[in-house]
Amino acid sequence: MLRKELQIGTFNDLLFHYPYRYFDRTELNKISDIKPDTEYIQLAGTLINKFEEGVGRKKRLVATLYDETGRIELIWFQGAQWMEKTLKEDEKYIIFGKVSFFNGVPNIAHPEIEPLNNETAIAGMQPVYPTTEKLKTRGISNRSFAKITHSLFEKIKPGDVPEILPSEILSEYKLCNRFYALRWIHFPDSDEHLRAANYRLKWEELFISQMQIAKLRLQHSIQKGWKFEKVGHNFNDFFNKHLPFQLTNAQKRVVKEIRVDTVTGKQMNRLVQGDVGSGKTIVAVMAMLLALDNEFQACMMAPTEILAQQHYQSISKLLSKMDLKVAILTGTTKAKERKEILKGLADGSISFVVGTHALIEQIVQFKNLGLAVIDEQHRFGVDQRSKLWSKNEIAPHILVMTATPIPRTLAMTLYGDLDVSVIDELPPGRQEIKTVHRIDMARANVMEFIRREVDKGRQAYIVYPLIEESEKMDYESLMAGYEQVKVWFNENKYKVAMVHGKQLADERERNMKRFASGDANVLVATTVIEVGVDVPNASVMLVESAERFGLSQLHQLRGRVGRGSEQSYCILMTGNKLSNESKQRMNIMTSTSNGFIIAEKDLEMRGPGDMYGTRQSGVLKFKLADIVLDSYILEQTRTAAQKLTQEDPGLILPQHRGLKYIMQEHSSQSHWRKIS
């Protein structure tokens, strides 16, 4: 059961199945101490009025416990027969459990219960373990877990749990021994020991992750790369004649960093991050032209079909006056076209290809791939990046771009193996977007305002949330909203288009094009327009039910306007009643437009897993550590890992043997495998 439900198959698994909280069992309460907000309580009293009620599956055992201050009902739904036999009326018992209220009267279901006599020990800190419903119904309660783990600690000695951290690290960072850390995390005998155990085990988790990253960085530093020795006519022509606007100093700096990386003879692994609209695509195109000048091909990989299409269109537009062939390859590319593209990539007649993860399939072969640009958007792990390494006899240079800024702590874990460039300047002529928060009651004023903007010749987005759990209702509100917008924007004078995920691709495309060409004044949409759409004439973004969006998503949506030289506006429309967290999000959005600040706040509020959907991918799967709350430990482990990797890159010294073994174990079951 344990193996099936919690993947616990060995003593080692059991040792690393940590409690997630503790109860202080040293205190005995009175029944009269129970308040409406009491969660768990330990009581001692006499058991009376034991009886069974209900039939079949609904059968349950009920009893009353009383002390000198009052009485409380105890209930057992499972194992009622067994409890009926073992419990005796008018005997004294000590019980511990979670208090529930029914019609204002407290009761405890399935309390832990044992006879109270001279031998009953009042427990100290009791661990509470993650478990499953199935285990509970089979009688494997929290108490049984604690008993199993306790009996394991009676069987093992400190020598049975080898120390994996070198002694100099233990003393420098004041870390306790591994055996005691494990013992104290399960059965702490003091707050001080619990803190020491937590610190040590979090440190170990983050250190192993940082060692994997340091090892990867080391591989990058010795990984042979193609030399882009010359800056040729393609790069120069584009730079001198075809740039849509002058590069910012930040863009120039990043292009220079790429230029330096690609001339060393080592493989480039660089992450370019910049705020929405900071001009990352132009930097990527210039890197691709650099590859072409050195007789190499370049590819750009995006996480979704819509984004791939968008990149394809913007790159084709940027290069339209140059005689260069750009192709697009996605899951929906027609067979005939696909065949031609595969042929063109293999014989070198296609220089540039944009695509989804279809590009990493085995069948896609390049004549001479020198650069892979990945529009990461937090959705490609190290594994998928490394699949591109095998597309040439020497790995191509890798340039990763992110759609939104990444908080420092996340960059150190998700992208710790990459060198980081930051574009921290917006192109000239851009004005800051004015962001306001309005409640539903102000809708008439908001719509009047949008109409005035549209009358000036501008365009507006109106975005509705669409979430899987409430998809049907969300579509209904989208349709109702669309009809309402048409009332405000009379079709004799205005044109309103709508796009959502349920439309056929060509209908969606047609409506998008109507808006992009200026034929439609207003676009009513779901978040399919969150990334990638570029309409410089759009100056208003109205987000409906803004409280249902996360900070990064709101920032992304806001980035759809403000792309021209006119003043742009983002209006966050919410219901009248907001939770504290929603209020906080609205305040952050209206007080700053700095994507780096927003990303940090989002990470604080939501945690890394929710924010980037990485919880399932194993990239940030730590049992105890939290990269936001434990960022100071993350910094320590990063420094220690870099130092140790420089001193002993192969971990061949005897004091690093345990660490090497653990790292090999982690590598075999994780995303860090290098695919060469």
N, C-alpha and C positions, 0 to 999 in steps of 0.2 A: 504493500500500500504506500509506504513512504517513497519507494523508488518511483512508483507511478505518479503519485500526486505532487511530490516536491523534489524529485530527482535526488533523493538521499539514498545512496546505495552502499556507502562505506562509512567507517568511523570518521574519516577525514571530512566527508560531506556533512556529517552531523556536527563536527566541530565548527564548521564555517556556516552553519545555519544559525544566524545570530538572532537574539531577541530584538524586538523593535521598541519595547518599552518595559518598565518595571513597576511593580506595586510594592509599596512599603508595607510589609506584613508585620511590622513590629508593634503596630498600634491596634489596640482593641477598642472598638467604639460601642456606644450604647445605641439601641434602636431609636431613641428620641433624637439622636444626632443627625438622622437622615433628613436632608433638605431637598427641595425640588431640583437643585443642581448637583446633588450627590451622584457620582458616577459609580465608583467601586467602593465596597465597604467590607470590613471584617467585624463579625459580631460573635458573642458567646451567649448561649442561653439554653433553655430547656425546650425539647421538642414535644409537641402535643398534637391532638386532632389529625392523625394521619389517616387519609382515606383516598381511594381511587375513584375517578369519575370518568364518564365518557366510555364509548365502546370502540373496539377495533383500532383503527389508526389514530382515532381522536382520544384514545385512552391516556390519562395522565395521573400522576400521583401528586397529591397536595398535602402539605403539612404546615403547622404553625410553629414558629420559634418565638419564645417570649423571654424577656428579662425584666428587671424591676421597673424599666421605664416605658415598656410598650410591647407590641407584638407585630410580626411581619409574616406574610405568607411565602412559603417556599414551593416551587413547582418543578416537576420533572416530566418532560414529554417523552424523552428517550430513556431507555433503560429503566422504565418505571417499575417493572416487576422485580428487577434485581435490587433496586433501592428499597422497595417495599419490604423485602426480606431482611435487608441489612440494618435498616433504621429501627430504633426501639423508642417507643413513647416514654415520656418522663425521664429520659436520659439527657445529660448535658452534652452539647456539641459546640464546636467552633466552626463557623462557616465564613466563606469569602465568596463574593460574586458581584455581578453588575445589577444595580438597582433599576427597575422599570416602574412606571406608574400606570395604573389602570383606574380611570375615574378618580384620579387624585390620590389613590391609595397605593403605597409602595409594595412591591413584591420582588423576589429574586428567583429567576429561572436557572436551573442547573447550577446551584452553588457548589463550590468545593466544600466538602463537609467531612469532619472527622471527630471522633469522640473526644470530649474534654476531660482529661484526667491528669494525674501527677506527671505522666510521661509526655504529655503533649507539649511539643516545642513551639513557641511562637516564632514563625519563620521571619527571616530578614527581608532583603529585597528579592521579590519573586519575579523571575523573567517571564515575559509574555512573547510567545513565538508566532511568526506568520504560519497559518495553517489553512486547511480547506474544509468546506462543509462536509465532504465525504469522510475525511478523517474524523471529524467530530462525531458523525453519526455512528462510526465504527468504534467509538469510545476512546479514540486517541485524542485526549483533551490536552490543554496546555500543561496541565499537571503531569500527564504521562510523558510529555516531551521533556519537561524539566527532570523527571525521574530518570529517563533513559540517558540524558546528557550527564546527569549527576553520577550515574553508575559508571559511565565512561571515564569520568575524571577520577573515579576511585581506582580504575584499572591502569591509568597511564601515569608516567613520571615525566619530569621536565625533559629528560633525555630523549623521550619518544617523539617530541615535537621539535625538530631541528630548527635552529636559528638560521634565517636566511640573509639577514642584514649584517654587513661587516661591523666589527666592534667599533671602528672609528666613527661610523655613522650613528650607531646607538649612543655613543657618548656625546658627539657633537650636537645631536638634536634631542638629547635627553629622552630616549625612547626606552620603554620597559621591555623586558625579555618576552619573546613570542609566546612561550607556554603560559606565562602569567597573564599576558594580554588576553589570551583565549579563555583562561579560567575566569578572569574578572569580568569579561564581557558577558559571560553566561551567569556567573554567580558573584556579583560584586559584594565585598564585605564592607565597603565604605564608598562614599561619593568620590573620594580622591582616587581610589583604585579604578572606579568606573571611568573617570576622566582619563586616567593614564592608559587604560585599555583602548578606549575610543580613539585617542590621539594616535597610539601606536598602530592600530589596525587600519585607520584611515590613511595614515602616512604610508603604510606598506602598499595599500591598493593604488594610491596615486603614484607612488614611486615606481611600481612595476609598469604602469601605463606610461610614465615619463621615460623609463628605460627603453621601452619598445620604440617610442618616438625618437629618442636619442640615437638608437641603433639605426633607425630608418634614415635619420639625417646623415649619419656616418656613411651609410650606403650611398646616399645621394652624392655626398662629397667625393666619393671615389668612383661613382658611376660615370663611365665615359659618355661624353655627349658630342653631338655634331658641332663643328665650328662654323659659325656664320661670320666669315672673315670680311665680307665686303658689304658696304651699303651701296646698292646699285640704282639703276634708273627707275625701277618700280617704286621704291621707297621715296626717292628724291622727287619724282614727278608728282606723286600724291601729296607729299609735304609742301612742295612749292606751288602747285597749280590747283589741286582738287580739294584741299581742306575746306569744309563748309564754314569753319571759323577758326580763328587763331587758337593754338593750344594754350591751356593754362600752364603756369609754372609747374603745378603738381603733375599734369600729364607729361610734360617734357621730362620731369625727373624720373617718372616711372618708365618711360620709353628708354631713357638712358640706362636705368638699372637692368632692363631686359637686354639691351645692347651689350652691356658688360658681361652679363651671365652667359650669353650665347657665343662669346668669343673665347671663353676659357678652355674649351675642350672637355668641360664637365657638363653633366645634364642639369639644365635649369629646372628647378621646382619652385615656382613663385606664385604667391597668392596676391591678387590685386583686389583691394577692397576700397570702395568709395561709396558715397551716399547716392541716393536715387538721383539720376540725371547728371552725375558728375562726369560723364563721358568716358566710361570704361571701354565701350565698343570700339571707339576710334583707336585707343591704345592697342586693343587686340588686333585690329586690322593692320596697324603699322607693324606689329610683330609678325603677322602673317606675310606681309610684303617683304619683310627682311628675310624670311625663310625662302620666299620665291626668288629673291635676288641671289640667293646662294644655291639655286637649283633644287630646292626642296618643296614638297607639298605641305599644306597645313589643313587641319580640320578643326571645327568648333562643335563641341557637344553640349546640348541643352537638355534639361530634365523632362521637358514636356514638348509635345507636338506644336502647341501654340507658340511657345518661346522659340523653338527651332525655326518656325515660319517667320517669326518676327525678326530674328537675327539674319535670316537669309535675305529678307526684304531690305533691312537696313544696310547690310554689307553690299548687296547688289547695287543699292542706290548710291552708296559712297564710292563704289568702283565703276559706276555706270559710264564714265568718260574714259575709262582705261579698257583696253582690249583684253579682259581677263575672264576666264570661265569659272563661275561659281555654281556648284550643284547643291541640291538638298536631298538627303536620304533619311526617311523616317519609316515607321511601321506601315504607313498607308501609301507609300510610293508604289505606283502601278508596276507590274512585273516587267513590262517592256522597258520602261524608263529605268527601272532598277538595274536591269541587265546592262544597259548602256553606261550607267554611272559606274557600276562595278568594273566594267571594261576600261573606262576612262581613268579611274583611279589606279588600276593595275598597270596601264601603259603610260601613265603620266600626262595624258592630254588634259586631265582636269587638275587644276592647281589647288583649288580650294573646295572643301565640302563642309556643309553645315548639316547637323543631324541630331537625332536623339541617341539613346544608348544602342540603337541599331548599328552604330559605327563600331562598337566593340565586338560585334559578332565575328566569328572565325572567317566567314566567307568574304568579309571586307578586307581586301589586300591592297596596299599602296605600293607604288613604284619606289617612292623615296620620301616617306613621311618624316618631316623634320621638326614640326611643332604641333602640339595638340592644345587647343584652348578649351577649357571646361567651364561652362557657366554653371558653377557648382550649386548655388542656391541651397546648400546644406543637404543635398539629396544624393550625392555620389560619395561613397566611402573610399577609403584608401584602396580597397580591393578593385573597385571599378576603374579608378585612376590607373592602377598598375596594369590593368589589361591592355591599356594603350601602349605600354612599354614594349610589348612583344610585336608591335606592328612594323618594326624595322630591325635590322641586325644590331644597330646601336639604338638605344631608347631615344625617342623624340624628346624635345624640350617640352616641359609641361607648364602651362600658364593657367591658373585657376582664377576665375572672377566670381565675386559674390554680388547678389542683387541688393543685399542690405548689409550694413556694417556688422561686424561680429565683435561681441564683447571680448576683451583681452583673455579672460579665463577660458572662454570657449575656443578661441584661436589656439591657445596652448594645448588643448586636448584634441579637438577635431582636426586642426591643421598644424599641429606642432612640428610636423616634418617639413613644412614649407617656409621659405623666406617671405616676409610680408612687405608689400608696398601699399601705401595709402594715398588715394587721391582725395585730398581734403579741401578742394577748391571747386566752386561751381563755375561753369563757362560764363564769360562776360555777358552783361546785359540781362541776366536773370534777376528777377525781383523775388524777395521772400514771400512765400504764400501766406496770406492771412487766414488763420484758422479760428473758427468760432464754434461754440457749443450751443445748440438751441433745443428746446423741448417741443414736443408735438404741438402744444398749444400755439406755438409761434409759426406754424406751417404756412399760413396765409402770407405773412410778411416774407418768409423765406422764398416762397414761390414767386411773389412779386419781384423780389430782388433778382432771382434767376432770369425772369422774363426781361427785366431791364438790361441785364448783361447780354442776353441773346439779341435784344433789339439793337445793341451796339455792334452786332455782327459777330459776337463770340458764340462758343458752343459750351454745352454742359453735360456732365455725367450725373446720372442718379443711380446709385448702387444699392442693391438689396442683399441681405445675408442669405446664404443657402448652405444649410448644414444637413448632412445625411440623416441624422436622427429625426429631424423635423422636415424632411424634404417636401412632403406633400403640402403641408401648411405653408412652407416658405414659397413654393411655386404659386400657391393661391394668393399670398400677399404680393408677390411680384406682379401677377396678372392684375390684381385689384389696383396696385400702385400704378401700373402702366395706364389703366383706364383713367385713373385720377389725374395723371400727368397730362393726358390728352384733353381733359376738361380745362386745365390751366393753359395749355398750349393748343389753342384752336387750330384744327387741321387745315382750315382755309388759309391760315397765315404761317403756321409753323409745321415742321416735319419731325416726327418722333420715331426713332428706330429702337428695336429691342434685341438684345442678345442674351442667350442663356445656354447652359450645357445640354438641354434636351432638344435643341434645334438640330436639324441636319447641318453637317459641316458647311455645305455651300450656302445655305440660308444665313447661317451665322456670319460667314465670310462676307456675304453680300451686304448685310446690315452694318458690319464693321466698316466696310469700304464706303458705304453711304455716309457714315459719320466722318471717316477720315478725309473724304473728298469735300466735305462741307455741305453735302446735299441734305443731310439731316442735322437739325439744330440741337436735338437732345438725344442722348443715348441712355436708355433704361437698361440696366444690366445686373447680372450677378457678378461675383468676383472673378469671372473668367477674364476680366480686364485688369486684374490686380497687377500683372507684370507685362511689360513689353509693348503696350499700345502707345504710339507716339503721335499725338495730334496737337501741334503747337498752338492752334487757334482755340483749343478748349481752355476756358479760364475758371470754370466752376465745377467743383466735385461735391455733390451732396451725398453723404453716407447715411442711409436709413438704418434705424435700429443699431446705431454705432456702438451701443454697449455690448453687442454680441460679437464684436471683432476684437482680436488681440492687438496690442500696440504696434507690432511690426507690420501687421496686415494694414492697419489704418495708415501707417507711414507710407507703405507701398502705394496704397490707393491715392493718397495725397500727392504722391510723386507723378501721377498721371497728368496733373495740371502744372502750370508754371513753366511750361517748356517753350513758351514764346516770350516776347518782350513786354507783354501787357501784365498788369496786376492780376494775380489769380487768387481764388478763394477756395477754402475747404470748409464745408459746413457739416458738423457732426450732429445729427438729429437723434434724440433719444426719447424714451418715455419719461414721464414726470418723476417716477420713483426709481432711484438708482442705488445699487449696493455701494458700499464704501470703495470697493475695488474699482467699480466702473467709474465712480466720481474721480478717483485717482488717475485712471487712464485718460479721461477727458481733460483733466488739469494738465497732465504731462503733454498731451497733444497740442493744447492751446498755448502752452508756455514755451515750447521749443520746437525747432524744426531740424535740430541736429540729430541725424540718424544714429550717431555713436552713443549719444546720451540715451536715446529711445531704446536702442538695443540692450544697453546695460540695465535699464529700468525693467524692460520686458523679461529679461533673464531673472532679475530679482523676484518679479511678481509671479512668473509662471514656471520657472525651473527649466533646465536645459532640455529635458526629454520632451515636454509638451511643446516647447518653442520650436524645435526643429524636427520633431517627429523621429528623433534618433533613439528613443528609448528601446524600440524593438530591434534596432540594428546592432545593439551591443556596443556601440562606440562609447557610450557614457554609462554603461551598466556597472555602477559601483554599488557594493552592498551597503556600505556605511558612508562613504565620502560623498560630499555634495560640492561640486566645483564652485558654486556661488558662496555658500556659507564657509567653505574651507579653502578659500582662495589663498590664504597665507600658507597653508600646508602645501598647496599646489606649487607655489613659488619656491618653497624650500626643496620640494622633491625634484623640481625641474633643475635647480642649481646642482643638487647632489648627483642627479642622473648624468648631467653633462660632464661634470668633473670625473665621475667614475668611468664613463665611456671613453674619455680622453686618456685616462691612466691605464685602463685595461679593456681595450675595445672588444676582445674576444672572450672576456670573463674567464681567463685561464688560470688566474692566481687561486691558490687553495681556498682563501677566505671568501671567494666569490662563487664557489661551486654550488652552494645551495640556491643562490640567486639565479644562476644559470639554469639549474634544473627547473625552477618555478617558471622562468621566462619561456623555456621550451614548452612546458606544459600549457602555458597561456597561449603561445603562438599556435599550437596545434589545434586549439579550439576557438580561435578568434579571427577577427577581420584583419589582423596585422600581417598575414602571410603575404610575402612578396611573390607576385606571379611573374615569372621571368620567361 
